[in-house]
Amino acid sequence: MRTADFIEAKLKQRPVLLISKEGCPVCKAIEGILSNYKLNSKRPDNYEVLYIESRKDCGVIETYLWHKLIYRNRQGVVRVKNLETLQAPPPKDA
């Protein structure tokens, strides 16, 4: 399976997919914030963290995601510039 096809399939599987690297402090912060929302409490397949640093195609995945972000401007691929804006407490009905 091509890398692009793999990523597109993963994006379609769940409403929330965090593509992450275990050694990345920003990724860990986002993962912590998302865990506060208990996204998998109602459905176990709502949220997934996909760690890519051990994949041979890690660089290809990163390049593909940048192209989606920059050239296609699609929702779902987000670059976080200010983590404090995400750290508000989750809504009570989340």
Stockholm file with secondary structure:
# STOCKHOLM 1.0

chainA/1-94         MRTADFIEAKLKQRPVLLISKEGCPVCKAIEGILSNYKLNSKRPDNYEVLYIESRKDCGVIETYLWHKLIYRNRQGVVRVKNLETLQAPPPKDA
#=GR chainA/1-94 SS CCHHHHHHHHHHHCSEEEEECTTCHHHHHHHHHHHHTTTTSSCTTSEEEEECTTSTTHHHHHHHHHHIIIIICCTTCCCCSCGGGGCSCCCTTC
#=GC SS_cons        CCHHHHHHHHHHHCSEEEEECTTCHHHHHHHHHHHHTTTTSSCTTSEEEEECTTSTTHHHHHHHHHHIIIIICCTTCCCCSCGGGGCSCCCTTC
//
